Amino acid sequence: MRRLRYRVQQFRAAVNAQVSASERASAYRLLAPGEQALFEAMSRYDQRHCLDVFHTLQQAGYNDAILLRAALIHDCGKVDDDGRPTALGWYVLATLLRRAPSLFRLAATNDWPWLRPLRVYAEHEQRGARMAAAAGSPTELVKILRFSADHDVYANVLLLQWADDQN
């Protein structure tokens, strides 16, 4: 029951998500121009989530600029190749399907056009890394988004995953 309550709160937060002008300006001061475009392309609820992950890291005392930039755009891969953010209903469906991993994998790897948003959702980490690389982000940031086990960035990968799980 607690998990259901958490998911309902998460859904409400997404529906009511707001990003203030000062938060946007603060993010833009840290992000490179290409990364700003990635941030801007995300849905408001993904922007809010990324800002919450960013703030979680800052409040925990982390100030590495690359890690914080990665936090601000870590869900940019949820925007499809046509520039459409993943709609909230697909998040709900993906969350439900993930309780049956084999069914989720089947749906997320299916070539049916109507399931494309599930593929985008399932591949968002790799997609986001490619998008960040194309936007000119530093290699270290791209590796963090790819959730790489590369020794040089692994601590930042774990920190981003930790902060993401908090939000």
Backbone as JSON Lines, residues from 0, in Angstrom:
{"i":0,"aa":"M","n":[0.81,-1.19,0.0],"ca":[0.0,0.0,0.0],"c":[0.87,1.27,0.0]}
{"i":1,"aa":"R","n":[2.0,1.23,0.71],"ca":[2.9,2.38,0.76],"c":[3.46,2.7,-0.62]}
{"i":2,"aa":"R","n":[3.78,1.66,-1.38],"ca":[4.31,1.84,-2.74],"c":[3.27,2.51,-3.64]}
{"i":3,"aa":"L","n":[2.01,2.09,-3.52],"ca":[0.94,2.68,-4.3],"c":[0.78,4.16,-3.94]}
{"i":4,"aa":"R","n":[0.81,4.46,-2.66],"ca":[0.7,5.84,-2.2],"c":[1.84,6.69,-2.78]}
{"i":5,"aa":"Y","n":[3.04,6.12,-2.76],"ca":[4.2,6.82,-3.34],"c":[3.99,7.1,-4.82]}
{"i":6,"aa":"R","n":[3.51,6.11,-5.57],"ca":[3.28,6.29,-7.01],"c":[2.19,7.32,-7.29]}
{"i":7,"aa":"V","n":[1.14,7.35,-6.48],"ca":[0.09,8.34,-6.65],"c":[0.65,9.74,-6.38]}
{"i":8,"aa":"Q","n":[1.45,9.88,-5.33],"ca":[2.08,11.17,-5.04],"c":[3.02,11.59,-6.17]}
{"i":9,"aa":"Q","n":[3.74,10.63,-6.71],"ca":[4.65,10.9,-7.81],"c":[3.87,11.38,-9.04]}
{"i":10,"aa":"F","n":[2.74,10.75,-9.32],"ca":[1.9,11.14,-10.46],"c":[1.35,12.55,-10.25]}
{"i":11,"aa":"R","n":[0.85,12.83,-9.06],"ca":[0.33,14.17,-8.77],"c":[1.42,15.23,-8.94]}
{"i":12,"aa":"A","n":[2.6,14.92,-8.43],"ca":[3.72,15.87,-8.55],"c":[4.05,16.13,-10.02]}
{"i":13,"aa":"A","n":[3.99,15.1,-10.84],"ca":[4.27,15.27,-12.27],"c":[3.21,16.13,-12.93]}
{"i":14,"aa":"V","n":[1.95,15.87,-12.62],"ca":[0.86,16.64,-13.22],"c":[0.95,18.12,-12.82]}
{"i":15,"aa":"N","n":[1.35,18.38,-11.58],"ca":[1.42,19.74,-11.07],"c":[2.81,20.37,-11.15]}
{"i":16,"aa":"A","n":[3.72,19.74,-11.86],"ca":[5.12,20.2,-11.91],"c":[5.22,21.64,-12.4]}
{"i":17,"aa":"Q","n":[6.07,22.39,-11.72],"ca":[6.35,23.77,-12.1],"c":[7.86,23.97,-12.08]}
{"i":18,"aa":"V","n":[8.34,24.82,-12.96],"ca":[9.74,25.23,-12.97],"c":[9.73,26.75,-13.0]}
{"i":19,"aa":"S","n":[10.3,27.34,-11.97],"ca":[10.29,28.8,-11.89],"c":[11.35,29.39,-12.83]}
{"i":20,"aa":"A","n":[11.16,30.65,-13.14],"ca":[12.12,31.35,-14.0],"c":[13.5,31.38,-13.33]}
{"i":21,"aa":"S","n":[13.54,31.54,-12.03],"ca":[14.84,31.57,-11.34],"c":[15.52,30.2,-11.36]}
{"i":22,"aa":"E","n":[14.74,29.13,-11.26],"ca":[15.32,27.78,-11.35],"c":[15.88,27.53,-12.75]}
{"i":23,"aa":"R","n":[15.12,27.95,-13.76],"ca":[15.57,27.79,-15.14],"c":[16.86,28.59,-15.36]}
{"i":24,"aa":"A","n":[16.9,29.81,-14.88],"ca":[18.09,30.66,-15.03],"c":[19.28,30.04,-14.31]}
{"i":25,"aa":"S","n":[19.06,29.49,-13.14],"ca":[20.12,28.84,-12.38],"c":[20.68,27.64,-13.14]}
{"i":26,"aa":"A","n":[19.78,26.84,-13.71],"ca":[20.21,25.68,-14.5],"c":[20.99,26.14,-15.72]}
{"i":27,"aa":"Y","n":[20.5,27.17,-16.38],"ca":[21.14,27.66,-17.61],"c":[22.53,28.22,-17.34]}
{"i":28,"aa":"R","n":[22.76,28.77,-16.16],"ca":[24.1,29.27,-15.83],"c":[25.12,28.14,-15.79]}
{"i":29,"aa":"L","n":[24.67,26.94,-15.45],"ca":[25.58,25.8,-15.35],"c":[25.69,25.03,-16.66]}
{"i":30,"aa":"L","n":[24.61,24.96,-17.41],"ca":[24.57,24.16,-18.64],"c":[25.2,24.89,-19.82]}
{"i":31,"aa":"A","n":[25.86,24.12,-20.68],"ca":[26.36,24.66,-21.95],"c":[25.16,24.88,-22.87]}
{"i":32,"aa":"P","n":[25.3,25.71,-23.9],"ca":[24.15,26.0,-24.79],"c":[23.46,24.76,-25.36]}
{"i":33,"aa":"G","n":[24.2,23.77,-25.81],"ca":[23.57,22.56,-26.34],"c":[22.82,21.8,-25.26]}
{"i":34,"aa":"E","n":[23.32,21.82,-24.04],"ca":[22.65,21.16,-22.92],"c":[21.39,21.93,-22.51]}
{"i":35,"aa":"Q","n":[21.43,23.25,-22.64],"ca":[20.23,24.06,-22.37],"c":[19.1,23.63,-23.31]}
{"i":36,"aa":"A","n":[19.45,23.39,-24.57],"ca":[18.43,22.95,-25.54],"c":[17.87,21.59,-25.15]}
{"i":37,"aa":"L","n":[18.72,20.7,-24.64],"ca":[18.25,19.38,-24.19],"c":[17.3,19.54,-23.0]}
{"i":38,"aa":"F","n":[17.67,20.4,-22.07],"ca":[16.81,20.67,-20.9],"c":[15.47,21.23,-21.35]}
{"i":39,"aa":"E","n":[15.51,22.18,-22.26],"ca":[14.3,22.85,-22.72],"c":[13.36,21.9,-23.46]}
{"i":40,"aa":"A","n":[13.92,20.9,-24.14],"ca":[13.1,19.95,-24.92],"c":[12.33,18.97,-24.03]}
{"i":41,"aa":"M","n":[12.79,18.79,-22.81],"ca":[12.12,17.85,-21.9],"c":[10.76,18.39,-21.47]}
{"i":42,"aa":"S","n":[9.89,17.48,-21.06],"ca":[8.6,17.88,-20.51],"c":[8.83,18.64,-19.2]}
{"i":43,"aa":"R","n":[7.85,19.41,-18.8],"ca":[7.96,20.16,-17.55],"c":[8.18,19.21,-16.37]}
{"i":44,"aa":"Y","n":[7.5,18.05,-16.36],"ca":[7.67,17.13,-15.23],"c":[9.06,16.51,-15.23]}
{"i":45,"aa":"D","n":[9.66,16.28,-16.4],"ca":[11.03,15.78,-16.41],"c":[12.02,16.87,-16.01]}
{"i":46,"aa":"Q","n":[11.76,18.1,-16.43],"ca":[12.6,19.22,-15.97],"c":[12.54,19.33,-14.45]}
{"i":47,"aa":"R","n":[11.34,19.26,-13.9],"ca":[11.17,19.36,-12.45],"c":[11.94,18.23,-11.75]}
{"i":48,"aa":"H","n":[11.8,17.01,-12.28],"ca":[12.5,15.87,-11.7],"c":[14.01,16.08,-11.75]}
{"i":49,"aa":"C","n":[14.52,16.51,-12.89],"ca":[15.97,16.73,-13.03],"c":[16.44,17.81,-12.07]}
{"i":50,"aa":"L","n":[15.66,18.87,-11.91],"ca":[16.01,19.91,-10.93],"c":[16.0,19.36,-9.51]}
{"i":51,"aa":"D","n":[15.05,18.49,-9.2],"ca":[15.0,17.89,-7.87],"c":[16.22,17.01,-7.62]}
{"i":52,"aa":"V","n":[16.64,16.25,-8.63],"ca":[17.86,15.43,-8.51],"c":[19.07,16.34,-8.31]}
{"i":53,"aa":"F","n":[19.15,17.41,-9.08],"ca":[20.21,18.41,-8.96],"c":[20.27,18.96,-7.54]}
{"i":54,"aa":"H","n":[19.1,19.37,-7.0],"ca":[19.05,19.94,-5.64],"c":[19.42,18.9,-4.58]}
{"i":55,"aa":"T","n":[19.01,17.66,-4.79],"ca":[19.36,16.59,-3.85],"c":[20.88,16.45,-3.76]}
{"i":56,"aa":"L","n":[21.54,16.47,-4.9],"ca":[23.0,16.37,-4.91],"c":[23.64,17.58,-4.22]}
{"i":57,"aa":"Q","n":[23.16,18.76,-4.54],"ca":[23.71,19.98,-3.92],"c":[23.51,19.96,-2.41]}
{"i":58,"aa":"Q","n":[22.32,19.6,-1.96],"ca":[22.03,19.59,-0.53],"c":[22.85,18.54,0.21]}
{"i":59,"aa":"A","n":[23.27,17.5,-0.51],"ca":[24.13,16.47,0.09],"c":[25.6,16.88,0.06]}
{"i":60,"aa":"G","n":[25.88,18.08,-0.49],"ca":[27.24,18.6,-0.48],"c":[28.06,18.35,-1.73]}
{"i":61,"aa":"Y","n":[27.42,17.84,-2.77],"ca":[28.16,17.57,-4.01],"c":[28.13,18.81,-4.9]}
{"i":62,"aa":"N","n":[29.29,19.21,-5.38],"ca":[29.37,20.43,-6.18],"c":[30.17,20.25,-7.46]}
{"i":63,"aa":"D","n":[30.43,19.02,-7.84],"ca":[31.14,18.76,-9.09],"c":[30.27,19.23,-10.26]}
{"i":64,"aa":"A","n":[30.78,20.18,-11.05],"ca":[29.98,20.79,-12.11],"c":[29.51,19.77,-13.15]}
{"i":65,"aa":"I","n":[30.34,18.81,-13.48],"ca":[29.96,17.8,-14.49],"c":[28.82,16.94,-13.95]}
{"i":66,"aa":"L","n":[28.92,16.51,-12.7],"ca":[27.87,15.7,-12.08],"c":[26.56,16.49,-12.03]}
{"i":67,"aa":"L","n":[26.63,17.76,-11.64],"ca":[25.42,18.57,-11.54],"c":[24.8,18.83,-12.91]}
{"i":68,"aa":"R","n":[25.63,19.03,-13.93],"ca":[25.1,19.18,-15.29],"c":[24.43,17.89,-15.74]}
{"i":69,"aa":"A","n":[25.05,16.76,-15.42],"ca":[24.45,15.46,-15.78],"c":[23.09,15.31,-15.1]}
{"i":70,"aa":"A","n":[22.99,15.73,-13.85],"ca":[21.72,15.64,-13.13],"c":[20.64,16.45,-13.83]}
{"i":71,"aa":"L","n":[21.01,17.63,-14.33],"ca":[20.03,18.52,-14.96],"c":[19.5,18.01,-16.29]}
{"i":72,"aa":"I","n":[20.25,17.12,-16.95],"ca":[19.78,16.62,-18.26],"c":[19.68,15.1,-18.31]}
{"i":73,"aa":"H","n":[19.73,14.43,-17.15],"ca":[19.83,12.97,-17.18],"c":[18.62,12.26,-17.81]}
{"i":74,"aa":"D","n":[17.5,12.93,-17.94],"ca":[16.33,12.31,-18.57],"c":[16.04,12.88,-19.96]}
{"i":75,"aa":"C","n":[17.01,13.56,-20.55],"ca":[16.78,14.15,-21.89],"c":[16.51,13.09,-22.95]}
{"i":76,"aa":"G","n":[16.95,11.86,-22.74],"ca":[16.71,10.79,-23.69],"c":[15.27,10.34,-23.77]}
{"i":77,"aa":"K","n":[14.41,10.89,-22.91],"ca":[12.99,10.58,-22.96],"c":[12.25,11.44,-23.98]}
{"i":78,"aa":"V","n":[13.01,12.25,-24.71],"ca":[12.47,13.02,-25.83],"c":[12.76,12.2,-27.08]}
{"i":79,"aa":"D","n":[11.74,11.94,-27.9],"ca":[11.95,11.08,-29.07],"c":[12.68,11.82,-30.19]}
{"i":80,"aa":"D","n":[12.97,11.11,-31.25],"ca":[13.74,11.67,-32.37],"c":[13.02,12.8,-33.08]}
{"i":81,"aa":"D","n":[11.71,12.92,-32.87],"ca":[10.94,14.0,-33.47],"c":[10.76,15.18,-32.52]}
{"i":82,"aa":"G","n":[11.44,15.11,-31.36],"ca":[11.37,16.21,-30.4],"c":[10.18,16.17,-29.47]}
{"i":83,"aa":"R","n":[9.48,15.03,-29.42],"ca":[8.31,14.9,-28.54],"c":[8.71,14.25,-27.22]}
{"i":84,"aa":"P","n":[8.46,14.92,-26.1],"ca":[8.73,14.29,-24.8],"c":[7.79,13.11,-24.57]}
{"i":85,"aa":"T","n":[8.23,12.15,-23.8],"ca":[7.39,11.01,-23.45],"c":[6.21,11.51,-22.62]}
{"i":86,"aa":"A","n":[5.02,11.16,-23.05],"ca":[3.8,11.59,-22.35],"c":[3.68,10.84,-21.02]}
{"i":87,"aa":"L","n":[3.07,11.48,-20.07],"ca":[2.96,10.95,-18.72],"c":[2.28,9.58,-18.67]}
{"i":88,"aa":"G","n":[1.31,9.35,-19.53],"ca":[0.63,8.06,-19.56],"c":[1.57,6.9,-19.86]}
{"i":89,"aa":"W","n":[2.59,7.14,-20.68],"ca":[3.57,6.1,-20.98],"c":[4.43,5.78,-19.76]}
{"i":90,"aa":"Y","n":[4.67,6.77,-18.9],"ca":[5.4,6.52,-17.65],"c":[4.59,5.58,-16.77]}
{"i":91,"aa":"V","n":[3.28,5.84,-16.7],"ca":[2.41,4.99,-15.88],"c":[2.44,3.56,-16.42]}
{"i":92,"aa":"L","n":[2.28,3.41,-17.74],"ca":[2.3,2.07,-18.34],"c":[3.65,1.39,-18.11]}
{"i":93,"aa":"A","n":[4.74,2.11,-18.31],"ca":[6.08,1.53,-18.1],"c":[6.27,1.09,-16.66]}
{"i":94,"aa":"T","n":[5.8,1.9,-15.71],"ca":[5.92,1.55,-14.29],"c":[5.15,0.27,-13.99]}
{"i":95,"aa":"L","n":[3.97,0.14,-14.55],"ca":[3.18,-1.07,-14.34],"c":[3.84,-2.28,-15.0]}
{"i":96,"aa":"L","n":[4.29,-2.1,-16.24],"ca":[4.91,-3.22,-16.97],"c":[6.23,-3.67,-16.33]}
{"i":97,"aa":"R","n":[6.94,-2.76,-15.69],"ca":[8.22,-3.12,-15.09],"c":[8.05,-4.12,-13.95]}
{"i":98,"aa":"R","n":[6.85,-4.26,-13.46],"ca":[6.6,-5.27,-12.42],"c":[6.61,-6.67,-13.02]}
{"i":99,"aa":"A","n":[6.55,-6.74,-14.34],"ca":[6.67,-8.0,-15.09],"c":[7.79,-7.78,-16.11]}
{"i":100,"aa":"P","n":[9.06,-7.93,-15.68],"ca":[10.2,-7.55,-16.52],"c":[10.2,-8.16,-17.92]}
{"i":101,"aa":"S","n":[9.8,-9.41,-18.06],"ca":[9.82,-10.01,-19.4],"c":[8.77,-9.35,-20.3]}
{"i":102,"aa":"L","n":[7.62,-9.0,-19.75],"ca":[6.59,-8.32,-20.52],"c":[7.06,-6.9,-20.9]}
{"i":103,"aa":"F","n":[7.72,-6.22,-19.96],"ca":[8.26,-4.89,-20.25],"c":[9.28,-4.96,-21.38]}
{"i":104,"aa":"R","n":[10.21,-5.92,-21.3],"ca":[11.22,-6.07,-22.36],"c":[10.57,-6.35,-23.7]}
{"i":105,"aa":"L","n":[9.58,-7.21,-23.71],"ca":[8.86,-7.54,-24.95],"c":[8.21,-6.29,-25.55]}
{"i":106,"aa":"A","n":[7.51,-5.53,-24.72],"ca":[6.84,-4.32,-25.2],"c":[7.85,-3.25,-25.63]}
{"i":107,"aa":"A","n":[8.94,-3.11,-24.87],"ca":[9.92,-2.05,-25.14],"c":[10.81,-2.35,-26.35]}
{"i":108,"aa":"T","n":[10.88,-3.61,-26.77],"ca":[11.72,-3.96,-27.92],"c":[10.89,-4.29,-29.16]}
{"i":109,"aa":"N","n":[9.59,-4.16,-29.04],"ca":[8.69,-4.45,-30.15],"c":[8.77,-3.35,-31.19]}
{"i":110,"aa":"D","n":[8.67,-3.7,-32.47],"ca":[8.75,-2.73,-33.56],"c":[7.41,-2.07,-33.89]}
{"i":111,"aa":"W","n":[6.36,-2.4,-33.17],"ca":[5.07,-1.77,-33.44],"c":[5.19,-0.27,-33.22]}
{"i":112,"aa":"P","n":[4.81,0.53,-34.19],"ca":[4.96,1.99,-34.07],"c":[4.25,2.58,-32.85]}
{"i":113,"aa":"W","n":[3.12,2.03,-32.49],"ca":[2.38,2.6,-31.36],"c":[3.07,2.36,-30.02]}
{"i":114,"aa":"L","n":[4.05,1.44,-29.97],"ca":[4.81,1.2,-28.74],"c":[6.12,1.99,-28.7]}
{"i":115,"aa":"R","n":[6.34,2.82,-29.7],"ca":[7.58,3.6,-29.78],"c":[7.9,4.37,-28.48]}
{"i":116,"aa":"P","n":[6.92,5.0,-27.83],"ca":[7.25,5.7,-26.58],"c":[7.82,4.79,-25.49]}
{"i":117,"aa":"L","n":[7.4,3.53,-25.47],"ca":[7.97,2.6,-24.5],"c":[9.44,2.3,-24.82]}
{"i":118,"aa":"R","n":[9.75,2.19,-26.11],"ca":[11.15,1.98,-26.51],"c":[12.0,3.18,-26.11]}
{"i":119,"aa":"V","n":[11.48,4.37,-26.35],"ca":[12.2,5.59,-25.99],"c":[12.44,5.61,-24.48]}
{"i":120,"aa":"Y","n":[11.41,5.31,-23.71],"ca":[11.52,5.27,-22.25],"c":[12.57,4.24,-21.82]}
{"i":121,"aa":"A","n":[12.5,3.05,-22.38],"ca":[13.4,1.96,-21.98],"c":[14.85,2.25,-22.35]}
{"i":122,"aa":"E","n":[15.06,3.0,-23.41],"ca":[16.42,3.28,-23.9],"c":[16.9,4.68,-23.54]}
{"i":123,"aa":"H","n":[16.21,5.36,-22.64],"ca":[16.49,6.78,-22.45],"c":[17.9,7.08,-21.95]}
{"i":124,"aa":"E","n":[18.51,6.18,-21.2],"ca":[19.87,6.47,-20.73],"c":[20.85,6.51,-21.89]}
{"i":125,"aa":"Q","n":[20.8,5.49,-22.73],"ca":[21.69,5.46,-23.89],"c":[21.36,6.58,-24.88]}
{"i":126,"aa":"R","n":[20.06,6.82,-25.08],"ca":[19.64,7.91,-25.97],"c":[20.14,9.25,-25.43]}
{"i":127,"aa":"G","n":[19.98,9.46,-24.14],"ca":[20.41,10.72,-23.52],"c":[21.9,10.93,-23.66]}
{"i":128,"aa":"A","n":[22.67,9.85,-23.51],"ca":[24.13,9.96,-23.67],"c":[24.47,10.37,-25.1]}
{"i":129,"aa":"R","n":[23.79,9.76,-26.07],"ca":[24.05,10.13,-27.47],"c":[23.64,11.58,-27.74]}
{"i":130,"aa":"M","n":[22.53,11.98,-27.18],"ca":[22.05,13.35,-27.38],"c":[23.01,14.36,-26.75]}
{"i":131,"aa":"A","n":[23.51,14.04,-25.56],"ca":[24.46,14.93,-24.89],"c":[25.76,15.02,-25.69]}
{"i":132,"aa":"A","n":[26.22,13.89,-26.21],"ca":[27.44,13.91,-27.03],"c":[27.22,14.78,-28.26]}
{"i":133,"aa":"A","n":[26.08,14.64,-28.9],"ca":[25.76,15.44,-30.09],"c":[25.63,16.92,-29.75]}
{"i":134,"aa":"A","n":[25.25,17.23,-28.51],"ca":[25.1,18.62,-28.07],"c":[26.43,19.22,-27.63]}
{"i":135,"aa":"G","n":[27.49,18.41,-27.67],"ca":[28.81,18.93,-27.33],"c":[29.2,18.79,-25.87]}
{"i":136,"aa":"S","n":[28.48,17.97,-25.11],"ca":[28.83,17.76,-23.7],"c":[30.17,17.05,-23.58]}
{"i":137,"aa":"P","n":[30.89,17.31,-22.48],"ca":[32.17,16.63,-22.27],"c":[32.0,15.12,-22.14]}
{"i":138,"aa":"T","n":[33.02,14.4,-22.51],"ca":[33.0,12.93,-22.48],"c":[32.61,12.39,-21.12]}
{"i":139,"aa":"E","n":[33.12,13.0,-20.06],"ca":[32.82,12.53,-18.71],"c":[31.32,12.61,-18.42]}
{"i":140,"aa":"L","n":[30.68,13.69,-18.84],"ca":[29.24,13.84,-18.64],"c":[28.49,12.78,-19.43]}
{"i":141,"aa":"V","n":[28.9,12.55,-20.66],"ca":[28.25,11.55,-21.51],"c":[28.36,10.16,-20.86]}
{"i":142,"aa":"K","n":[29.51,9.85,-20.31],"ca":[29.7,8.55,-19.65],"c":[28.8,8.42,-18.43]}
{"i":143,"aa":"I","n":[28.63,9.5,-17.69],"ca":[27.74,9.45,-16.52],"c":[26.31,9.15,-16.98]}
{"i":144,"aa":"L","n":[25.86,9.82,-18.03],"ca":[24.51,9.59,-18.53],"c":[24.33,8.17,-19.04]}
{"i":145,"aa":"R","n":[25.39,7.59,-19.56],"ca":[25.33,6.22,-20.07],"c":[25.36,5.23,-18.91]}
{"i":146,"aa":"F","n":[25.52,5.74,-17.69],"ca":[25.69,4.92,-16.49],"c":[26.83,3.93,-16.68]}
{"i":147,"aa":"S","n":[27.93,4.48,-17.13],"ca":[29.12,3.7,-17.45],"c":[29.79,3.16,-16.2]}
{"i":148,"aa":"A","n":[30.4,1.99,-16.32],"ca":[31.19,1.42,-15.23],"c":[32.64,1.88,-15.34]}
{"i":149,"aa":"D","n":[32.91,2.83,-16.21],"ca":[34.25,3.39,-16.39],"c":[34.76,3.88,-15.04]}
{"i":150,"aa":"H","n":[35.95,3.45,-14.67],"ca":[36.52,3.76,-13.36],"c":[36.57,5.27,-13.09]}
{"i":151,"aa":"D","n":[36.83,6.07,-14.11],"ca":[36.98,7.51,-13.93],"c":[35.68,8.2,-13.55]}
{"i":152,"aa":"V","n":[34.55,7.67,-13.91],"ca":[33.27,8.34,-13.64],"c":[32.34,7.52,-12.75]}
{"i":153,"aa":"Y","n":[32.76,6.33,-12.33],"ca":[31.84,5.42,-11.64],"c":[31.26,6.02,-10.36]}
{"i":154,"aa":"A","n":[32.05,6.75,-9.59],"ca":[31.53,7.35,-8.35],"c":[30.41,8.33,-8.68]}
{"i":155,"aa":"N","n":[30.58,9.12,-9.74],"ca":[29.53,10.07,-10.13],"c":[28.3,9.35,-10.67]}
{"i":156,"aa":"V","n":[28.48,8.24,-11.32],"ca":[27.35,7.43,-11.79],"c":[26.52,6.98,-10.58]}
{"i":157,"aa":"L","n":[27.2,6.46,-9.56],"ca":[26.51,6.0,-8.36],"c":[25.8,7.15,-7.64]}
{"i":158,"aa":"L","n":[26.44,8.31,-7.59],"ca":[25.81,9.47,-6.96],"c":[24.56,9.91,-7.71]}
{"i":159,"aa":"L","n":[24.63,9.93,-9.03],"ca":[23.47,10.31,-9.82],"c":[22.34,9.29,-9.64]}
{"i":160,"aa":"Q","n":[22.67,8.02,-9.62],"ca":[21.64,7.0,-9.4],"c":[21.0,7.16,-8.02]}
{"i":161,"aa":"W","n":[21.84,7.42,-7.02],"ca":[21.34,7.62,-5.65],"c":[20.37,8.8,-5.61]}
{"i":162,"aa":"A","n":[20.76,9.94,-6.17],"ca":[19.92,11.13,-6.15],"c":[18.65,10.92,-6.97]}
{"i":163,"aa":"D","n":[18.77,10.21,-8.08],"ca":[17.61,9.91,-8.91],"c":[16.59,9.06,-8.13]}
{"i":164,"aa":"D","n":[17.11,8.1,-7.38],"ca":[16.22,7.23,-6.6],"c":[15.51,7.99,-5.47]}
{"i":165,"aa":"Q","n":[16.07,9.11,-5.04],"ca":[15.46,9.92,-3.98],"c":[14.27,10.73,-4.5]}
{"i":166,"aa":"N","n":[14.18,10.84,-5.82],"ca":[13.18,11.72,-6.41],"c":[12.29,10.96,-7.36]}
